[in-house]
């Protein structure tokens, strides 16, 4: 990816089908990662920092340097069409499609995050 350029990046995972990776609404990769597994509640989500051990081992030289805008976390695996809807031809995430709210697909939306505290 080119530097100094905004991209819409989406990963979508389901225990029955694995992970799909999208850039600007187009699927660019897939992997049979975590098949048959589940994600337990009560954990901590770490973004922008590689960890060398579970919950720690952070190295400042392995940190993400950039901006994250309009972070959304959905509680279902999005289909190719749903990722394209969220990307919305480059206006990505200006508005999450209304049916995502009514279908209870949104776990965390960018407009509900009030602060992020670095650990």
Secondary structure, DSSP 8 states (H G I E B T S, - for coil): --TT----EEEEEETTTEEEEEETTEEEEEE-TTTT----SS-----SEEEEETTEEEEEEEE--S---S--EESS---HHHHHHHHGGGTTTSS--HHHHHTT-EEE-GGG-------
